[in-house]
Amino acid sequence: MELGLSTWTYHSITIETAILTICKHAPLIHSLELWGNTPTHLNPVTCSPRHLATLKQLLRTNSLTPHSCHAPFDNLDLSDPTRNKQAINAIIKTMLFCREIECPMVIVHISASPGVKTPKALQQGKECTIEALRTIIDYKDTHHVKILLENLVPRPTYIRLGAEIEDLIDIADALDTKRVGICIDTGHSVLTKHDPCSDIQKAGSLLKSLHTNDNDGLQDLHMIPGNGIIKWNQIYQT
């Protein structure tokens, strides 16, 4: 298992400052997830060629390897046919960004809040997501970048596509390609009332990345592992 750090830790500052801060305070970290959901930190959708070249050089100079880039997700929804074109466009542009900085994977949220009310609507959302992902996968110049589907935080009175690991497995299996895998967020698993170990085991060979964070079982607090309720010894042995 390779240990890395997400620049989400420093999402309130620019990506350049975040990288330099990581080099200074975490010198043993060499693999990064680039957090791409904020224009003030990094937005891969609008990143200019000049900024991209500067970022690539900064990573190389500091011997940092981009493990993945988290695609933007605010108000973007692959599962809604009335508004998924914007999400498709954002993910494609994130994948093109990844290609330029030699980043092999993009992390994707497949649905947005709040969710749907019925199992039938959930199935329709799943089918819509599969077709949207097919469009993304077939787009030229993105073929070397893998898409990792992240398990999501559930909603109290709605059914959220992606909160259950089985949904992600169904989607990946339907696409039948090695270019789609799964990223499990341990904190999200807990909020879905799952044992993260069980989600990891269910994902099997589709699992390509982990977002390791802790919480109190009630809120998505993104705490340091060991500061919440997750039994980390069991995860390390899974």
Salt bridges, closest charged atoms under 4 A:
GLU16 OE2 - HIS51 NE2 2.56
GLU33 OE2 - HIS211 NE2 2.57
ASP77 OD2 - ARG83 NH2 3.59
ASP80 OD2 - ARG83 NE 2.94
GLU100 OE2 - ARG99 NH2 2.69
GLU102 OE2 - LYS56 NZ 3.68
GLU131 OE2 - ARG134 NH1 2.45
ASP141 OD2 - ARG99 NH1 3.67
GLU150 OE1 - HIS70 NE2 2.95
GLU150 OE1 - HIS109 NE2 3.00
GLU150 OE2 - HIS188 ND1 3.45
GLU150 OE2 - HIS211 ND1 3.30
GLU164 OE1 - HIS194 NE2 2.96
GLU166 OE2 - LYS202 NZ 2.74
ASP167 OD1 - LYS126 NZ 3.27
ASP170 OD2 - LYS126 NZ 3.01
ASP185 OD2 - HIS188 NE2 3.50
ASP185 OD2 - HIS211 ND1 3.75
ASP199 OD1 - HIS194 ND1 3.18
ASP220 OD2 - HIS188 NE2 3.16
ASP220 OD1 - HIS222 ND1 3.70
